[in-house]
Amino acid sequence: MSNQPADIEREIEETRERLAGTIDQLLYRSHPKTIVGREIAQVKAHYVDPTTGEPRTDNILKTVGGVVGVIALVVVVRKIAG
């Protein structure tokens, strides 16, 4: 590395451009719409096989079973308490 002013100015400009790109990337990643999009994609990937597009019935049945179990528990607790 040379310590010539022109070289130093070029390095500073390159660093400034890299930092600007990093800040833009961070802003994009932290934008609420981007976060929501990522979460939706993650949920879809859990319930739909991304390679075939077929539903993952095992995961769907697990979720439905959990929901039915919670509802049954609430009903039983209400009957016991009421």
C-alpha positions as CSV (number, residue, x, y, z in Angstrom):
1,M,0.0,0.0,0.0
2,S,1.2,3.4,-0.9
3,N,0.7,6.4,1.3
4,Q,0.2,8.7,-1.7
5,P,-2.8,11.1,-1.2
6,A,-4.5,9.8,-4.3
7,D,-4.2,6.2,-3.1
8,I,-5.6,7.1,0.3
9,E,-8.5,9.0,-1.2
10,R,-9.3,6.0,-3.4
11,E,-9.2,3.7,-0.5
12,I,-11.5,6.0,1.5
13,E,-13.9,6.2,-1.4
14,E,-13.9,2.4,-1.8
15,T,-14.6,2.0,2.0
16,R,-17.3,4.6,1.9
17,E,-19.0,2.7,-1.0
18,R,-18.8,-0.7,0.8
19,L,-20.2,0.9,4.0
20,A,-23.1,2.5,2.0
21,G,-23.8,-0.9,0.4
22,T,-23.8,-2.6,3.9
23,I,-26.1,0.1,5.3
24,D,-28.5,-0.3,2.3
25,Q,-28.5,-4.1,2.9
26,L,-29.2,-3.7,6.6
27,L,-32.1,-1.2,5.9
28,Y,-33.6,-3.7,3.4
29,R,-33.3,-6.6,5.9
30,S,-34.8,-4.7,8.7
31,H,-37.7,-3.2,6.8
32,P,-41.0,-4.5,8.2
33,K,-42.3,-5.7,4.8
34,T,-39.1,-7.7,4.2
35,I,-39.4,-9.3,7.7
36,V,-43.0,-10.2,7.1
37,G,-42.2,-11.7,3.7
38,R,-39.4,-13.8,5.2
39,E,-41.7,-15.1,8.0
40,I,-44.5,-15.9,5.5
41,A,-42.0,-17.8,3.3
42,Q,-40.8,-19.7,6.4
43,V,-44.3,-20.7,7.4
44,K,-45.2,-21.7,3.8
45,A,-42.0,-23.8,3.7
46,H,-43.2,-25.6,6.8
47,Y,-46.5,-26.6,5.3
48,V,-45.7,-26.9,1.6
49,D,-42.8,-28.8,0.1
50,P,-40.8,-26.2,-1.9
51,T,-39.5,-28.7,-4.4
52,T,-42.9,-30.3,-5.4
53,G,-45.4,-27.8,-4.2
54,E,-47.3,-30.5,-2.4
55,P,-48.7,-29.9,1.0
56,R,-46.8,-31.5,3.9
57,T,-49.7,-33.4,5.5
58,D,-47.6,-34.6,8.4
59,N,-46.9,-31.0,9.6
60,I,-50.5,-29.9,8.9
61,L,-51.9,-32.8,10.9
62,K,-49.5,-32.0,13.8
63,T,-50.7,-28.4,13.9
64,V,-54.4,-29.4,13.6
65,G,-53.9,-32.0,16.4
66,G,-52.3,-29.3,18.6
67,V,-55.1,-26.9,18.0
68,V,-57.8,-29.5,18.7
69,G,-55.9,-30.6,21.9
70,V,-55.8,-27.0,23.2
71,I,-59.5,-26.5,22.5
72,A,-60.3,-29.8,24.2
73,L,-58.2,-28.8,27.2
74,V,-60.0,-25.4,27.5
75,V,-63.4,-27.1,27.3
76,V,-62.5,-29.6,30.0
77,V,-61.1,-26.9,32.3
78,R,-64.2,-24.8,31.8
79,K,-66.5,-27.8,32.7
80,I,-64.5,-28.6,35.8
81,A,-64.3,-25.0,36.9
82,G,-67.9,-24.2,36.0
